[in-house]
Amino acid sequence: VALRSVLIIGTGLIGTSIGMALTGQGRKVYLRDRMSSNALVASSLGAGMVETPTDVDLVIVAVPPAVTAHVVVRALSRYPQATVTDVASVKAPILEQVRLSGADLGRYVGSHPMAGSHRSGPLTANGDLFIDRTWVVAAHEDADDSCVALVEGLARLCGARVEVMDAREHDQAVAEVSHVPQIMSSLMAGNLVGVRASHLRLAGQGVRDVTRIAASDEDMWTQIITSNRDVIGTQLEKLAAALNDVRSHLDSPQVVFDFMKHGVEGVRGLPGKHGRTQMDYMHLIVEIPDSPGALARLFSDVDAAGVNVEDLEIEHDRTREVGYISIAVQPEKAEELAQAMTAAGWALKDEYCTDIVRKG
Amino acid sequence: VALRSVLIIGTGLIGTSIGMALTGQGRKVYLRDRMSSNALVASSLGAGMVETPTDVDLVIVAVPPAVTAHVVVRALSRYPQATVTDVASVKAPILEQVRLSGADLGRYVGSHPMAGSHRSGPLTANGDLFIDRTWVVAAHEDADDSCVALVEGLARLCGARVEVMDAREHDQAVAEVSHVPQIMSSLMAGNLVGVRASHLRLAGQGVRDVTRIAASDEDMWTQIITSNRDVIGTQLEKLAAALNDVRSHLDSPQVVFDFMKHGVEGVRGLPGKHGRTQMDYMHLIVEIPDSPGALARLFSDVDAAGVNVEDLEIEHDRTREVGYISIAVQPEKAEELAQAMTAAGWALKDEYCTDIVRKG
């Protein structure tokens, strides 16, 4: 399927970034925005031309979620040969609205590039925004295969990894990993309003991380949240119950511990770099020699082995009163490090752990 | 006040890092830990000697919060000439326990270095951990001035900025900016348990940031939270009410918008780098010329002026149908940039904004 010419409607962060990526790949890109100054800036950044085409292969609707379905329906009618996609963060309600409009559903394939910023507008755009990011293509039973392929091609041209997913399942997933985290971040940030400046000065990296995305565009998020409200509502009910539970048991170390532990488990389940689960490492265990000099040598031998150390921990054997250094490495590097350490004269506990140690 | 010799009890991340900083400053540091392998590793990292001193100027208690008061009381009795401090994240309950024990309160000055990591143990220690970080010294009415001065000196030796604060006020502040954010992060992370792997693959940077500190040590946090439960409980009550409010109005764009907006306000109130509020910038406003080439020239002239641009935004004048580029810079740089831009031939709207524009 050839993708030669594209019309992008809406030149905010996402629309402009797509334009920059496609122009970089030699595609002809037309830009349109309700605010002509936005389109002008997008064009000056190299995202395309501010012209109205007579025909294009693909129309990308990159306007705010609340008006997306409306613009999609108009584009399907205005460009009867073109495939039409959109980039809104919620997919099922838009598909439903397009279906209800009676438009040519075969040419509509929604999508969702999972990239963005807590800032908005064309000035923050970047042609590399989608590289190695996930781009969900919301195929549906009425979509033409060639149109699905064209939208998948768009995502790949922008450097993204394609995930084909049903619209409802997408909406469930983004509620869990994006919309609800956004609400919790905003909830926490809202609680800082009215906190004394002398107290805010004690803020460290933790609260900054937790509240960073609370600075996101409130208008866009209002549209996202209200259109995905059913899935989000169910999630927030669970969260409210968990919050009330811990809140009414703050004097119980066991309840607080279980609550914190549950959080540790949740964050460890997030895929790490390259999709690897954060705990999928192999652990080499070396007894701590009873002299400071020996330990320094141990660290230097680990360095010299040239294997990337993912984590270092001390493990205690309370009965024998000895300690061990546990060295976590990628499973495929364990053998290499074990050989290097053995060659350097270190005794590894139990040869080394041949199983992946799942912590926590 | 001279600080020559120090005993550090507890060689986890904080104790070991203090030892490394003090050793680096030429102080004599003794280390003790319930787990001898921890003390051994700390010593091998250059944090001090694993020896028991007969006398020291200062004892630093860096053990878990739940046992801190107990160890402080023993240290006051064992080293009758020494000042004793601790590094626990909660201050009022410890002061109260030390007072109730009948110990020599004049020599006890609690403190709280506001630095750490979501990892723990001596292997994660670092002598630079406290540089430019806040270190709260919890002075109290019964403390000897010389002991307060010694603890302030400790913080400065480690490179930290000292904030003297009443214990209760400290506990209120850290509940607001540290303990409650920790709980909200753990709450959100706990909600990820049971989410399908195919959904977790859609996780982006946002949810990772929100949940990063949820990976912190659950044992230590249980002790912190239960000992500061009164202040935290009041905060969580407010949060639960706000959560319930937005949850039961997810179909109201106005309620959701106000909720998100409140979050934006909260995060903007956090002090930026160097303590500057994030919005305290001066904005230079340039009309967008009606040609792409002109805009590219504008950006290149801004670059050439050598002034750090904090933010760029497009502002729209809907009546006149023109757009403006708003360039945010540090107030003391505004005049310089304005002159450079005028010299380069650009017309600034209203000369330039002489007032600090407070956004949002």
Interface residues (C-beta under 8 A of the other chain):
Chain A: M35 S36 S37 N38 L40 V41 S43 S44 M114 A115 G116 G121 P122 L123 T124 R133 T134 V136 E163 M165 E169 Q172 A173 V174 E176 V177 S178 V180 P181 Q182 I183 M184 S185 S186 L187 M188 A189 G190 N191 L192 V193 V195 R196 A197 S198 H199 L200 R201 L202 A203 G204 G206 V207 R208 D209 V210 T211 R212 I213 A214 A215 S216 E218 D219 W221 T222 Q223 I225 T226 R229 I232 G233 Q235 L236 E237 K238 L239 A240 A242 L243 N244 V246 R247 L250 D251 S252 P253 V256 F257 F259 M260 K261 H262 G263 V264 E265 G266 V267 R268 G269 L270 P271 G275 I288 D290 P292 G293 A294 L295 A296 F299 L312 E313 I314 H316 E321 V322 G323 Y324 I325
Chain B: M35 S36 S37 N38 L40 V41 S43 S44 M114 A115 G116 G121 P122 L123 T124 R133 T134 V136 E163 M165 E169 Q172 A173 V174 E176 V177 S178 V180 P181 Q182 I183 M184 S185 S186 L187 M188 A189 G190 N191 L192 V193 V195 R196 A197 S198 H199 L200 R201 L202 A203 G204 G206 V207 R208 D209 V210 T211 R212 I213 A214 A215 S216 E218 D219 W221 T222 Q223 I225 T226 R229 I232 G233 Q235 L236 E237 K238 L239 A240 A242 L243 N244 V246 R247 L250 D251 S252 P253 V256 F257 F259 M260 K261 H262 G263 V264 E265 G266 V267 R268 G269 L270 P271 G275 I288 D290 P292 G293 A294 L295 A296 L312 E313 I314 H316 E321 V322 G323 Y324 I325
